[in-house]
Amino acid sequence: MPKLDRYLLRDFVQSFLATLIVLLTVSLGGVLVDVLGEIADGGIPARLLLSQLGLQLLVYLPLVLPLALMLGLMLAVARLYRDSEMAVLNAVGVGPRRLLRPLLLAVLPVVAVVGACSLWLGPWADRAAVRMVEQANRSLIVAGMEPGRFTTLPGGGIVYIDGMSEDGTTLQGIFTQRERDGRVDVSTARTGTLELAGEHERYLQLRDGHRVEGPLDGGLDFRLMRYAINELALPDRAETPDEDAPALLPTTDLFGDGRPEAAAELHRRLAPPLLALGFALLTVPMARSAPRQQRYGRLLLGFLAYLVGVNLMFIGVRMLADGRLPAAAGLWWLTLPLLALAAWLYLRDGRLPRRRRGAVA
């Protein structure tokens, strides 16, 4: 590899990685807020925080990687213009077209990763996340209830258990305490099981126990009862999509699916790598600047262009799912013109100025 290509490739990769770290940090904060919100609502067990966080990051990578690639390349190319390195290269006959080889060496592996995340890793992460939550909702071990420990339930209430079966569905020696409407409710039971009702409701079924209910203000209005079966409601589990939902199907299964939602999901997975390639080719003409010109204005312009492209992608996906766009049109009306425009601007920007003849002596 020529020395110039190694120098430019190293500069492109370093700028891309630095931008990617910043964007991943910001994205991690947003994903963490969403997952913590689900945990606070009781839809996701707290012990699944790290696993759900990692899986959701895989889902968002096809949107983060193209932006990091475009911004990183724009910063690197803008630095070449700012430090007059491009002027020196142009003076020796090396124009912007010469950047294509090191540019593609940095871009194509990232585009391949975006395609892998969009077509395979992202759908797999969605299926794995749904499966983990579904299994957790059927196991009190993952839900946070362990023998010999007081567990606070979201929405109020304390549960203590003496023993638990290996699969986490049968309990022994249960104590519960809840406060509601100025009264305290204490229940004990010999055994209990986790039961599911409907699609999202779950509760503890307590068997062979006693229940004491009375006021919190020190009154004497207490009631003592013995029961055979008593039910304690738990926070509703997270809503899980159907197994045949297009968002959870492998990409190969979407090709033979005639539903509009499946066509929309297929094109949503095909678009990110094409958008990443198109925006990467746009970086060289968009980052052109004079040596003393500010480079952050063009950087903001590139960021806005990416936002417009991604929003158009989501609008197109929604129109495909609603049947307002034919499946044959897909998102080709967005990706193909973007690639054509990027290639044309790159080739047009790569022309070196011709030398004037007959210069004045």
MOHULIN-V802848 format. One record per backbone hydrogen bond with DSSP energy under -0.5 kcal/mol. CO is the residue of the C=O (numbers start at 0). NH is the residue of the N-H. Records with the same first field share a line. If there is no record, write none. Layout:
# MOHULIN-V802848
CO: NH, NH
This chain:
# MOHULIN-V802848
1: 5
2: 6
3: 7
4: 8
5: 9
6: 10
7: 11
8: 12
9: 13
10: 14
11: 15
12: 16
13: 17
14: 18
15: 19
16: 20
17: 21
18: 22
19: 23
20: 24
21: 25
22: 26
23: 27
24: 28
25: 29
26: 30
27: 31
28: 32
29: 33
30: 34
31: 35
32: 36
33: 37
34: 38
35: 39
36: 40
37: 42, 43
38: 41
42: 237
44: 47
45: 48
47: 51
48: 52
49: 53
50: 54
51: 55
52: 56
53: 57
54: 58
55: 59
56: 60
59: 62, 63
60: 64
62: 66
63: 67
64: 68
65: 69
66: 70
67: 71
68: 72
69: 73
70: 74
71: 75
72: 76
73: 77
74: 78
75: 79
76: 80
77: 81
78: 82
79: 84, 85
80: 83
83: 87
84: 88
85: 89
86: 90
87: 91
88: 93
89: 92
92: 94
94: 97
95: 98
96: 99
98: 102
99: 103
100: 104
101: 105
102: 106
103: 107
105: 109
106: 110
107: 111
108: 112
109: 113
110: 114
111: 115
112: 116
113: 117
114: 118
115: 119, 120
116: 121
118: 250
119: 123
120: 124
121: 125
122: 126
123: 127
124: 128
125: 129
126: 130
127: 131
128: 132
129: 133
130: 134
131: 135
132: 136
133: 137
134: 137
135: 138
138: 142
139: 143, 144
140: 143
141: 46
143: 145
145: 148
150: 152, 158
152: 155
156: 152
157: 176
158: 150
159: 174
160: 147
162: 171
164: 167
167: 139
168: 193
169: 164
170: 191
171: 161, 162
172: 161
173: 188
174: 159
175: 186
176: 157
177: 184
179: 182
181: 215
182: 179
183: 213
184: 177
185: 211
186: 175
187: 209
188: 173
189: 172
190: 206
191: 170
192: 194, 204
194: 202
196: 200
199: 236
200: 196
201: 233
202: 194, 204
203: 205, 231
204: 192
205: 229
206: 189, 190
207: 189
208: 226
209: 187
210: 224
211: 185
212: 222
213: 183
219: 221
222: 212
224: 210
226: 208
227: 207
229: 205
230: 232
231: 203
241: 244
244: 247, 248
245: 248
249: 252, 253
250: 253, 254
251: 254
253: 256
255: 257
258: 262
259: 263
260: 264
261: 265
262: 266
263: 267
264: 268
265: 269
266: 270
267: 271
269: 273
270: 274
271: 275
272: 276
273: 277
274: 278
275: 279
276: 280
277: 281
278: 282
279: 282
280: 284
281: 285
282: 286
284: 287
289: 292
294: 298
295: 299
296: 300
297: 301
298: 302
299: 303
300: 304
301: 305
302: 306
303: 307
304: 308
305: 309
306: 310
307: 311
308: 312
309: 313
310: 314
311: 315
312: 316
313: 317
314: 318
315: 319
316: 320
317: 321
318: 322, 323, 324
319: 322
325: 328, 329
328: 331, 332
330: 333, 334
331: 335, 336
333: 337
334: 338
335: 339
336: 340
337: 341
338: 342
339: 343
340: 344
341: 345
342: 346
343: 347
344: 348
345: 349
347: 350
349: 96
